[in-house]
Amino acid sequence: MSIRSVMLSAAVVAATLCASGCATISKWKQEHREASLHRKEEDEAAAAHADPQAYQDTKRRMAQRNAQLRSLQAALARRGDADSLAASALFSRAFQGYSSTASLDLATRAVAAAPARTDLAFMQLQLCETAPQCDPAPLESHLLQLDPQNGVVWTYVLMRADRAKDPAARATAFYGLAQARRIDLYWNQIVSHMVAAGAGTAGFDSNAALTQVIGIEATFALAFDPIAKLCLVPGLQPEMLDPCRQIAAAFRQGDTAVVEAYGSSLALHLWPAGSPERAEVAAERRRLRYRVELMNRNKTKLNSTQATRTLAGLVGHYPTEQTTYRAFYQQLGLNPDPPDNWKDPLPGG
């Protein structure tokens, strides 16, 4: 399952870059998508020229896969239970894009069927935040009521305030985010429930369903740049330092590797050299870089069908992406922690 390995590495790089002041995630995604489409066009042209028959066979398999995905999405929508509706909403997003209301309608029905589920409320919010016609405010309020210690809602509010250049709204979102205990994307709950809903339908086993769900979820991203504008500026005012450190701590407690990576990168700039807090952050980042290297060194093992099946069986039993992957590495006979003699390419950073 190469899709997850590639995207996790890219996500960690993106998080690290954003902590030092990159463009907004939305802009980065647009540029990345355009570059990817351009490369795809070039690759397809080269493949068609090199081996026309193989190219046509590949195109035919892709068309069959897309037809399977549409069948899966339709079958899930007909079931009507919360998980099936939510999974249908995600799969609908895969081939209908950002502008379609179909995904939002399905997600709304899923939340109505299980209004106390934080993972479904967040999925609905994710879809809404990427749809220009959707008003996210009621959905944000609902998720805050369900999980007031999760600051993910405030990241969206801060992004809109930053775009609108609204100082009052920006301050409200910033201090709301500073009160959060963690930044959770409910990754494990969403992935495990959606895979369970999709597996065994329309020719999708748990491996295929896992790859699809993880791939779609990876297209959603938080906007880190508005935080960097407030917390990573020269001469940060003393009254801003503590809230920024609190925000970094909340990200470091997040339930995905990319969120944790951003928090540690942010904290690295907010604690002085030689402090215990800086040393703790450096150790976190050393561990993260080691796991990225571990992933790159063991691509064949990690991308095998059996490994994907192992991962699918683990997701529902652990609370975070990080703990899931720790168990995943251990089951594959890999040590998830850097040995003492491992040479960090960026020691202390």
Stockholm file with secondary structure:
# STOCKHOLM 1.0

chainA/1-349         MSIRSVMLSAAVVAATLCASGCATISKWKQEHREASLHRKEEDEAAAAHADPQAYQDTKRRMAQRNAQLRSLQAALARRGDADSLAASALFSRAFQGYSSTASLDLATRAVAAAPARTDLAFMQLQLCETAPQCDPAPLESHLLQLDPQNGVVWTYVLMRADRAKDPAARATAFYGLAQARRIDLYWNQIVSHMVAAGAGTAGFDSNAALTQVIGIEATFALAFDPIAKLCLVPGLQPEMLDPCRQIAAAFRQGDTAVVEAYGSSLALHLWPAGSPERAEVAAERRRLRYRVELMNRNKTKLNSTQATRTLAGLVGHYPTEQTTYRAFYQQLGLNPDPPDNWKDPLPGG
#=GR chainA/1-349 SS CHHHHHHHHHHHHHHHHHHTCCCCHHHHHHHHHHHHHHHHHHHHHHHHHHCHHHHHHHHHHHHHHHHHHHHHHHHHHHHCSHHHHHHHHHHHHHHHCSSCSHHHHHHHHHHHHSTTCHHHHHHHHHHHHTCTTCCCHHHHHHHHHHCTTBTHHHHHHHHHHHHHTCHHHHHHHHHHHHTCSBCCCCHHHHHHHHHHHHTTBTTBCHHHHHHHHHHHHTTCCCCCHHHHHHHSSTTCCHHHHHHHHHHHHHHHTCSSHHHHHHHHHHHHHHSCTTSHHHHHHHHHHHHHHHHHHHHHHTHHHHTSHHHHHHHHHHGGGSSSHHHHHHHHHHHTTCCCSCCTTCCCSSTTC
#=GC SS_cons         CHHHHHHHHHHHHHHHHHHTCCCCHHHHHHHHHHHHHHHHHHHHHHHHHHCHHHHHHHHHHHHHHHHHHHHHHHHHHHHCSHHHHHHHHHHHHHHHCSSCSHHHHHHHHHHHHSTTCHHHHHHHHHHHHTCTTCCCHHHHHHHHHHCTTBTHHHHHHHHHHHHHTCHHHHHHHHHHHHTCSBCCCCHHHHHHHHHHHHTTBTTBCHHHHHHHHHHHHTTCCCCCHHHHHHHSSTTCCHHHHHHHHHHHHHHHTCSSHHHHHHHHHHHHHHSCTTSHHHHHHHHHHHHHHHHHHHHHHTHHHHTSHHHHHHHHHHGGGSSSHHHHHHHHHHHTTCCCSCCTTCCCSSTTC
//
